[in-house]
Amino acid sequence: MLGWAVRFTSRRWVVLGLALLAVAVIALVPWLSAALRTVFLFPYFLPAAPPSPLEALTPEPVRERVQFEALDSPIPASLYRPPDAGTHPALVVSLGLLPDYDSPLLDRFAEGLARDGFLVFIPRTPYLSQGKVDVREIEAFVEAFRYLQQHPHADPSRIGFAGFSLGASLMTLAAADPRIRDEVALVSFFGGYYDARDLIMAMTTQTLENDGQLEFWRPEESTVLHLRRLLIEGLPEEADRHLLGRALLEGEPVATAELASLSSEGRLVYDILTADDPAESRALLAQLPAAAQRELDALSPRSVVSELRTKVFILHDRADAVVPWVESRHLTRALPPGTLGRYTEIRLFEHVLPGENPWSATGEVAKLFAHLYAMVLFLG
């Protein structure tokens, strides 16, 4: 009996020792550690996934509502972080137009990252929250980054941006800002656009340009309506806004004589929004006033891509009906040498939200895993 007890105890210590050795190896080998962390993190990115071991192995993250100063006013933000007293890699996150900050998907996404050791900062920026596209939003993201640089739980050498849809494009513009571009650890670019003019052309003509060839692309109707609303509401003349709102937002028939009453700028916007030929669309966009041209440049990553100094991880769904997937391919090809972290084209999402039953597409799930692994390995 005593011999059996000794042997049992010995085996138990051997098993414990092997387990501790495995943990030590994982901790010391970066790629193995990153792979394990990605396995634990992955269930937070797709619905209907089994519970992550992180829920049993890690404490509940700290969730805080904070404020930071930008655009001459305090801006609210949500902050998720591990509950310990240490510093952690941090991500400023933007969701794009009309974000649902109370979405359970967003909360689960941020919780997973916090359990995995990240600090997640989600600014509730004023213009995107109202469904507006404004270059001043870029300044808010720069200030959000600078806020995290002073945060006691953020590692200032490992702060990056994670943007979705329009948020991806605006955060790329922020990452190129001279005040912070040498300090940004990475940009995660998911479903954004590269050139605002190309995006407008694609939406109005239902055409995208892929490797010099024009291809049919059917944009989501609500997105086209939102584009129309943005351009119409930007017109200075109330009469133009009213007439184009009737014609292009409400679908009312408008007589030729009424169209003739539009100002020159109102008529130009009407022609841009009703153009069905890509060459015509580009020519019309080139006729916009100088102030509008500057704003389109200021909203386009194309205008600052050469100024990027950080790694950029780019993900886009090939069936995206909000932003053409080729926009991400154009950004990938324009990045300065050495700045591309990873580029992944996938068929798993509806724009930037998981599609129905994503687990049925095993190969696509594997591509998403590899993309996330690359980011976890890089940011550490």
N, C-alpha and C positions, 0 to 999 in steps of 0.2 A: 504493500500500500504506500509506504513511504517513498519507495523508488518511483512508483507511478506519479506521485505528487511532485517529486523533483523533476521528472521528465516533463510533466505538464507545465510546470512553472518555467522550465527552460524554454519549451516551445513558445510559451506566451511572450517571454522576453525576446526571443528571436523574431517573432512576428512584429512586436512593437518596435524592435530595432530596425527591421526592414522598412516598416512604415515611416519611421523617422528619417531613415536614409533616403527613401523616395521623396519625402517632402524637401529634404536638403538638396537633392539633385535638381528637383523642379525649381527651387528658389535660385540655385546657382546657374542653371542653364537658361538663358533668357528666352530662347525660342520655345522651350518646353513649358516654361512658366506662362508665356503669352498664349500658347495653345490651350492650356488648361483654363486660364482665365476666360478665353473666348468661349470655350465650351460652357462654362458657368454663366457667362453673360448672354449667350445667344438666345435663350428662351425669352428674354425681355424685349427682343426685337420683332418677334413674330407671334401672332395670336395662336391659341389652342396648343401651345407648347407645354410639355410637362414642367412642373415646378423646378426652378433652378436650385441646385445644392446650396447656392449662396443664401437662400432664405433660411436654411437651417444652420449654416456655418457663420453667418455674419449678423451683427445687431441691426436693428431698425435704423435707417439713415435719419439724420437730422433734416427736417424740412423747415425753412425759414422764409418769411417775407421780409425783404429788405428794400432799401432805396439807394440809388446813386444819382449823382448830379450830372446832367447833360441837357443840352438845348435850353439852358437857362431855367431849368426847373428840375425838381426831384422826379425820377422815373422809378416806378415800382418794379420789383423783380422777384422771382422765386429762386431759392437756393437750396440745393440738395448736397449733403456731404456725409462722409463717414463720421461717426460720433467721437472719434478719438481726437487727441490734441495735436496730431501731426499735420504736416503739409502734404498736399496731394496734387497730381496733375488735374488741370481744370479746363472746362469747355464752356464757352459762351455759345448758347444755342438760340437759333431763330427759326421760326416755323413758316414764315412767309405771310401772305395777306390773310386778314381776318382769322388769326389763329385762335384755336380753342384752348385757352390756357388751363381749363379745368377738365380736359379730356383724360379719361382713365388710361388711354394709350400713352399719353405724354407722361403722366405720373409714373406709370410702370417703367417706361423707358428711362426716366431720370433716376428712379429708385434702383434699377439694375446697375446703372453706371456708378451710383454712389456706393452700392454694396460691393462693387468691384474695385473700389478705391479711388473714384474720381469725384471731383467737386463739379457740380453742374449748375450753371448760372443762366437763367432764362429771363432776359429783360422784357418787360411789357412795354415795348416802344410805342410811341403815340400814333404814328402815321399808319403803320401796318395794322395796328389794332382797329383802325377806322376804315380799313380797306383802301388806303391811299398809298401811292408810290411817291416818295419824296426823298431827294438826295440828302436831306438833313438826317435821315435815319442812319446813314453811314457814320456820322459824327457820334450818334448815340452808341453804336457798337464799338467805336474806338474808345469812348469813355468807359463802357462796360469792361473792356479789356484792361484799361488802366486801373479801374476799381479793383479788379481781381489781383493785379500786381501788388496791391497793398493789403490784400486780405490775409489774415493770419493763418488760414487753413489752405491757402493756394500756394503751390510751388511756382514762384515767378518765372522759372526757367522752362516750365512745361504748361503753358497756357495756350489754348488753341481755339479755333472757331468751328462750330458744327452747324451748317445751314441747310435748310430744306426749301426747295422751290425758290421763290424770289429771295428768301432769306439767305440762300446759298450765294446768290450773286452779290447781294449787298455786303455780306460778310467778306467775300473775296475782295471787294473794293476797300473795305476797312483794313483788311490784312496788308494791303499795299500802301497804306498811309505812312508817310515818312516818320511819323512819331513813334510807330510801333513795329514797322515791317521787319526790323532786324531781331525782334524779340518774340514774334509769333511762332509757336512751336509747330502747328499744323493747321490746315484748313480741310475740313470734311465737306465736300461739295456734293449735295444730293439733289438732282432734279432741277438745277438752276439753268439760267441762260447765259450765253456768252456775249451776244450783241443784241441790244434792245431793238435796233432797226430790223434785224433778221427775224426776231420774234414777232414783231408787228406784221412783217411781210408774210410770215408763215401762217399767222392766224387769219389774216384777211384774204389771202389767196388760196389757202388750204394746200400749200406747197412747201416742201423743205428741200434744201440743197445738200446732197450727199455725194462727196467726191466729185464735184462738178456736174452731177446729174440731178435734174429736178424730179422729185417724187411726190406723189399724192400723200397728204397728211390731213386727217380729219380732227380738228380741234374740238374740245368739249364746248358745247354751246354756251354754258354759263361763263366760261372763260372768255369767249369772244364778246359776250355782252358786257363783261367787266372791262375789257379793253375799250370797247366803244364808250362806255360811261366815263372812263378816265380821260379819254381824249376830248370828249364833248364837254365835260365839266371844266376842262382847262381853257376853253375858249373865252375870250374877254367879253364878247357881245351876248347879252341875255337872249336877244331874238334868235341868234344862231343856236344857242344851247336849247332853247325851247323847240325850234323847228327840227333840229337833228335828233333831239330826244324823242319826238313824235315818230320820226321816220325810222330811226335805227334802234331805238330801245323799245318802243311800244308797237312798232310794226304797222303804223298807220300809213295809208297811201298819201303821198305828197305830190302835188302838181308841179309840173315843170316851171310854172310861173313862180311858185313859192321858192323853189331851189334857186331861181335867178335872183331872189331877194337876199340871199346869203352874202355876207362880207367875203372878201377874197380869202381870208384865213378860214372862215367857216366852210366855204366851198372846197378848199384844199383838204380839210379834215374829212369832209363827206367823200371826196374822191379817194382818199387814202383808205377809208373804211369800206368802200365798195369796190375797190380794185380787185380784179381776178387774175391779173397777169403779173408775175414776179418782176419783170423788167419795168413795167409801168409803176408798180408799187415802189420800187427803189427810186425811180425818177421823181415820183411825187414826194417821197420822204426827203429827198435832197432839196426840195423847194420850201421846206419848213423854215420859219424865221430863225435867225441866228441864235436867239435865246433858247428856242426849242431844240436846236441842234446841240447846243452846249449841254442841255439837260439830258438828252439821249446819250451823249458821250459820258456824262458823269454817272449815269446809271448802268453803263456797260463795262463789265470786266475786261472787255477787249481793249479799253483805253488805258488800263493800268497793268496788264498782264506782265509786261516786261519788268515791272517794279517788284514783283513778288520775290520774296527771299526764303519762303518756307516750303515745306513739303505739302503738296495738294493731293488729296485722295478723292477721286471723282467716281460717282456712282449714278447711273441713270437707267430707267426702265425703257426698253425698246418700244413698248406699247403706250408710252406716256401720251395722253391726249391734252395735256395742259401746256407743257413745254417740249418742243421737239427734241428727241434724244441726240440729234446731231449737234445741238448746242454744246453739249458736254464734250463731244468728240472734237469740235473746233477749239474749245479751251485746252484740251489735252495737247493738241498739236502746237498750240501757241505758247505753251509754258516755257520759261527759260530752262536751259539744260540743267539737269540735276534736281529739279523741283517737283517732278511727278512722283508721288508716292505709289499710287496704284490707280488704274482706270478699269472700271468694271461695267460692262453692259449686261443687263439682266432682264428677265421676264418674270417678275414676281410681285410687282406692286401696281397699284392704281395711282399713278403719279408718285407720291411719296408715302402713301399708306398701303399696308399689306393687303393683297387681294384675298379673295375667298379661297380657303383651303390651300395656303401656300406650300404646305408640307408635301403635297402631291407631286411637286416639281423638284425631284431630288437633286438633279444637276444644278438647278438654279439656287437651291438652298446651299449647296456646296460652294457655289461662286460667292454668295453673300458671306458665308463663313470665312472664306479666304480673304475677302475684302476687310472684314472686321478684324481678323487676326493680324493683318498687315498694319492696321492702325494701332492696335493694342501693343504690338511688338515695338512699333516706332516710338509711341508716346511713353510706354513703360509704366 
